[in-house]
Amino acid sequence: MALAAQATESELYRPVLEANPEHANGWPVRVIVSSQTEARHNRVLWAPTHLISIRAPASRLLSMIELPPERHLELHFGDATDPDAPDAARFEAVEAAFAFVDSLPEDAHLLVHCLRGIGRSTALTLGILARYMAPESAAAALHALRPEAKPNRHVVGLCDAALGLKGKLAKQALRFPAKVWKG
């Protein structure tokens, strides 16, 4: 997402969906996925209205975008792919993220970040996108947002289960990383 720093404001948060009757408030999925460093460096340019920060339990969040608590969801889990690892994501984190997204207003600009912007944040964003479109379309949209994505398989599995997709989302996650997306 380094190129986003050079983008004009009108190019930022281009909605993935123009209309979204599936969302309680019609949110058209305006989202940026990034690393913590990118989020910090681009906070003025990107100016998100809502933020999901994912960090390992023992780490601390560096100075970030100042938002009231109801607009900033902090999730605490590591990049573990083993579901039995002590810092692995839990189903409750996915449920919390989905509930947070359900409350977004139609004009929300969501920034989702983890430390590197490659695994946890892209996995969670893939799950968020799959709530509103087919898994194949969600994967293509994620690739457009973050081509270097390598979604955390465990987090994708939790999203897949939460959405009742029976492995379809997990199958799409296996296509990452990809320099060119082949539909």
C-alpha positions as CSV (number, residue, x, y, z in Angstrom):
1,M,0.0,0.0,0.0
2,A,3.0,2.3,-0.2
3,L,1.6,3.7,-3.4
4,A,-1.5,4.9,-1.5
5,A,0.7,7.6,0.1
6,Q,1.0,9.1,-3.4
7,A,-2.7,8.7,-4.3
8,T,-5.1,11.6,-4.4
9,E,-7.8,11.8,-1.8
10,S,-10.4,10.8,-4.4
11,E,-8.5,7.6,-5.1
12,L,-8.3,6.6,-1.4
13,Y,-11.0,4.4,0.0
14,R,-12.5,3.6,-3.3
15,P,-15.6,1.6,-2.4
16,V,-15.4,-2.1,-3.1
17,L,-19.1,-2.1,-3.5
18,E,-21.1,0.9,-4.8
19,A,-24.2,-0.2,-2.9
20,N,-24.4,-2.7,-0.1
21,P,-27.9,-3.8,1.0
22,E,-26.3,-6.6,3.0
23,H,-24.8,-4.1,5.5
24,A,-27.1,-2.8,8.3
25,N,-26.1,0.8,7.4
26,G,-25.4,0.3,3.7
27,W,-21.6,0.6,4.2
28,P,-20.0,0.1,0.8
29,V,-16.8,-1.4,2.1
30,R,-14.3,1.5,1.9
31,V,-11.1,0.0,3.4
32,I,-7.4,0.2,3.4
33,V,-5.2,-2.6,4.7
34,S,-1.7,-1.7,5.9
35,S,1.1,-2.3,8.3
36,Q,1.3,-0.5,11.6
37,T,4.2,1.7,10.2
38,E,2.2,2.6,7.0
39,A,-0.8,3.5,9.1
40,R,1.3,5.7,11.4
41,H,3.1,7.4,8.5
42,N,-0.1,7.9,6.4
43,R,-2.5,8.8,9.1
44,V,-3.0,12.4,8.0
45,L,-3.4,11.5,4.3
46,W,-5.6,8.5,4.9
47,A,-7.6,10.0,7.7
48,P,-9.7,6.9,8.6
49,T,-12.9,7.4,10.4
50,H,-12.6,3.9,11.9
51,L,-9.7,1.6,12.8
52,I,-9.1,-2.0,13.5
53,S,-5.7,-2.6,15.0
54,I,-4.4,-6.2,15.4
55,R,-1.4,-6.8,17.6
56,A,0.2,-9.6,19.5
57,P,-0.8,-9.8,23.2
58,A,2.7,-8.9,24.5
59,S,3.3,-6.0,22.1
60,R,2.3,-2.4,22.4
61,L,0.5,-0.3,19.8
62,L,2.8,2.6,18.8
63,S,1.3,6.1,18.6
64,M,-1.6,5.7,16.3
65,I,-4.5,7.6,14.9
66,E,-6.5,9.3,17.6
67,L,-10.0,8.1,17.4
68,P,-12.6,7.6,20.2
69,P,-12.8,4.1,21.6
70,E,-16.1,3.3,19.7
71,R,-14.3,3.9,16.4
72,H,-11.1,1.9,17.2
73,L,-11.3,-1.8,17.7
74,E,-8.1,-3.3,19.2
75,L,-7.7,-7.1,18.7
76,H,-5.0,-9.0,20.5
77,F,-3.6,-12.1,18.9
78,G,-0.4,-13.2,17.2
79,D,0.3,-14.4,13.7
80,A,0.1,-18.0,14.8
81,T,-1.3,-20.5,12.4
82,D,-1.5,-23.3,15.0
83,P,-5.0,-22.9,16.6
84,D,-3.5,-24.3,19.9
85,A,-0.8,-21.7,20.1
86,P,-1.3,-19.5,23.2
87,D,-1.4,-16.3,21.1
88,A,-3.5,-17.7,18.2
89,A,-6.6,-15.8,17.2
90,R,-9.9,-16.9,18.8
91,F,-13.4,-17.0,17.3
92,E,-14.3,-14.1,19.7
93,A,-11.9,-11.8,17.8
94,V,-13.6,-12.5,14.5
95,E,-17.0,-12.0,16.1
96,A,-15.9,-8.7,17.6
97,A,-14.5,-7.5,14.2
98,F,-17.7,-8.4,12.4
99,A,-19.8,-6.7,15.1
100,F,-17.6,-3.6,14.7
101,V,-18.1,-3.6,10.9
102,D,-21.8,-4.0,11.4
103,S,-21.9,-0.7,13.2
104,L,-20.0,1.3,10.6
105,P,-22.0,4.2,9.0
106,E,-22.4,4.2,5.3
107,D,-19.7,6.9,4.9
108,A,-17.1,5.0,7.0
109,H,-13.4,4.9,5.9
110,L,-12.0,1.8,7.6
111,L,-8.3,1.2,8.1
112,V,-7.3,-2.4,9.1
113,H,-3.7,-2.9,10.2
114,C,-1.4,-5.4,11.9
115,L,2.3,-5.2,12.4
116,R,3.4,-6.0,8.8
117,G,0.1,-5.7,7.0
118,I,0.5,-9.1,5.3
119,G,-1.0,-11.9,7.4
120,R,-3.5,-11.1,10.2
121,S,-5.0,-7.8,8.7
122,T,-5.4,-9.3,5.3
123,A,-7.0,-12.4,6.6
124,L,-9.5,-10.4,8.6
125,T,-10.2,-8.1,5.7
126,L,-10.8,-11.2,3.5
127,G,-13.4,-12.3,6.0
128,I,-15.0,-8.9,6.1
129,L,-15.2,-8.8,2.3
130,A,-16.6,-12.3,2.1
131,R,-19.6,-11.2,4.2
132,Y,-20.8,-9.1,1.2
133,M,-19.6,-11.0,-1.8
134,A,-18.6,-14.5,-3.0
135,P,-15.3,-15.8,-1.7
136,E,-13.7,-15.6,-5.2
137,S,-14.8,-11.9,-5.5
138,A,-13.6,-11.2,-2.0
139,A,-10.2,-12.7,-2.8
140,A,-9.9,-10.6,-6.0
141,A,-10.9,-7.5,-4.0
142,L,-8.3,-8.2,-1.3
143,H,-5.7,-8.6,-4.0
144,A,-6.6,-5.3,-5.5
145,L,-6.3,-3.7,-2.0
146,R,-3.1,-5.5,-0.9
147,P,-1.4,-7.5,-3.7
148,E,1.4,-8.7,-1.3
149,A,-1.2,-10.2,1.0
150,K,-0.5,-13.6,2.6
151,P,-3.6,-14.1,4.7
152,N,-3.0,-15.9,8.0
153,R,-4.6,-19.4,7.4
154,H,-5.9,-19.8,10.9
155,V,-7.7,-16.4,10.9
156,V,-9.1,-17.2,7.5
157,G,-10.4,-20.5,8.8
158,L,-12.1,-18.7,11.7
159,C,-13.8,-16.3,9.3
160,D,-14.7,-19.2,7.0
161,A,-16.4,-21.0,9.9
162,A,-18.1,-17.8,11.1
163,L,-19.6,-17.2,7.7
164,G,-20.5,-20.9,7.1
165,L,-18.5,-21.0,3.8
166,K,-17.4,-24.7,4.3
167,G,-13.8,-24.1,3.2
168,K,-14.5,-21.9,0.2
169,L,-12.8,-18.8,1.8
170,A,-9.8,-20.9,3.0
171,K,-9.4,-22.3,-0.6
172,Q,-9.2,-18.7,-1.9
173,A,-6.6,-17.7,0.7
174,L,-4.3,-20.4,-0.7
175,R,-4.0,-18.3,-3.9
176,F,-2.0,-15.7,-2.0
177,P,0.5,-14.2,-2.4
178,A,0.1,-13.5,-6.2
179,K,1.7,-10.8,-8.3
180,V,-1.1,-11.1,-10.8
181,W,-4.6,-12.1,-9.9
182,K,-6.1,-14.6,-12.3
183,G,-9.9,-14.6,-12.0
